[in-house]
Amino acid sequence: MYAIVEIAGKQFKVAKGDSLNVPKLSTEAGKSVVFDKVLLIAAKGKFAVGQPSLSGATVKAKVEGFGRDRKVVVFRKKRRKGFQVTRGHRQDFTEITISGISQAKKKVAEKKAGEQEDGA
């Protein structure tokens, strides 16, 4: 079973037990965090796709720690002008471990034999 979840504006494919680095979250180390913007859940060959997200579906994770990514160098130059600038930064991240994926059960209304669908 895996899910695609949106965390801080970025999408991640997660499964139970996965450890990944996400953009910095404002949660203390050792605490649990719940992500409710689940875009897709796949289990046993069946898919549940949200429009844009699945209602009731959640991904639970535990915050393991914080860190800084490797340095990104930004070099700017304007040719024939003598202009060169080198800048860079290190992005902060939060390391999380996925502890579970849950999906809400849907109640599907069955249609009667004589009922027609709207829109056609």
C-alpha positions in Angstrom: 0.0 0.0 0.0 1.3 3.4 -0.9 -0.1 7.0 -1.1 0.8 10.2 -2.8 0.5 13.0 -0.2 1.1 16.8 -0.5 3.4 18.2 2.2 4.3 21.9 2.3 3.3 22.3 -1.4 5.4 19.3 -2.7 4.1 15.8 -3.5 5.7 12.7 -2.1 5.1 9.0 -2.7 5.0 7.3 0.7 4.5 3.8 2.2 4.5 2.6 5.8 8.0 2.6 7.2 9.5 5.0 4.7 11.9 7.7 5.9 12.1 10.9 3.9 13.2 14.5 4.0 10.4 17.1 3.6 10.5 20.9 3.7 10.9 22.2 7.3 7.8 21.7 9.5 7.0 23.6 12.7 6.7 20.5 14.8 9.1 19.3 17.6 11.3 16.3 17.2 9.7 13.1 18.5 6.1 14.3 18.0 3.6 12.8 15.6 2.1 14.8 12.6 -0.9 14.0 10.5 -1.1 14.9 6.8 -4.7 15.1 5.4 -4.0 16.2 1.9 -3.8 12.7 0.4 -4.1 12.8 -3.4 -4.0 9.0 -4.2 -4.1 5.7 -2.3 -3.1 2.4 -4.0 -3.7 -0.9 -2.3 -3.8 -4.5 -3.7 -4.0 -3.2 -7.3 -6.9 -0.8 -6.6 -6.6 2.9 -6.7 -8.5 5.7 -5.0 -7.9 9.1 -6.6 -9.1 12.3 -5.1 -10.4 15.4 -6.9 -8.1 17.1 -5.8 -7.8 15.2 -2.5 -9.4 12.2 -0.8 -11.7 13.2 2.1 -11.1 11.3 5.3 -7.8 9.8 4.2 -4.7 10.6 6.3 -1.1 9.8 6.5 0.5 9.7 10.0 4.2 10.3 10.5 6.7 10.8 13.3 9.2 13.6 13.2 12.7 12.2 13.6 14.8 15.4 13.4 15.9 18.4 11.5 18.8 19.2 9.2 20.1 21.3 6.3 20.4 20.1 2.8 23.6 20.4 0.7 24.5 23.9 -0.6 22.9 25.1 -3.8 25.2 27.5 -5.7 23.6 30.3 -7.7 25.9 31.9 -10.3 24.8 35.0 -12.3 26.8 36.6 -15.1 26.1 39.2 -17.7 28.5 38.6 -20.6 30.7 41.5 -21.8 29.7 43.6 -18.8 32.2 42.3 -16.1 29.3 41.4 -13.9 29.6 38.1 -11.9 27.8 37.2 -8.6 28.0 33.9 -6.8 25.4 33.3 -4.1 23.9 30.2 -2.5 21.9 28.8 0.3 21.2 25.6 2.2 17.6 24.6 2.5 16.2 23.4 5.9 14.4 20.1 6.0 12.5 17.8 8.5 13.2 14.1 8.5 10.0 12.1 9.0 9.1 8.4 9.2 5.7 7.2 7.9 3.9 5.3 10.6 0.6 4.6 8.8 -1.8 5.3 6.0 -5.6 5.3 6.6 -8.4 5.6 4.2 -12.0 6.5 5.1 -14.6 4.0 4.0 -17.0 5.3 1.3 -20.7 4.6 1.2 -21.7 4.1 -2.4 -25.3 4.7 -3.2 -26.6 2.0 -5.5 -28.7 3.1 -8.4 -32.0 1.6 -9.2 -32.4 -0.1 -12.6 -34.7 2.7 -14.0 -32.6 5.6 -12.8 -30.5 7.6 -15.4 -27.3 9.5 -14.9 -27.2 13.3 -15.2 -25.2 15.2 -17.7 -26.0 13.5 -21.0 
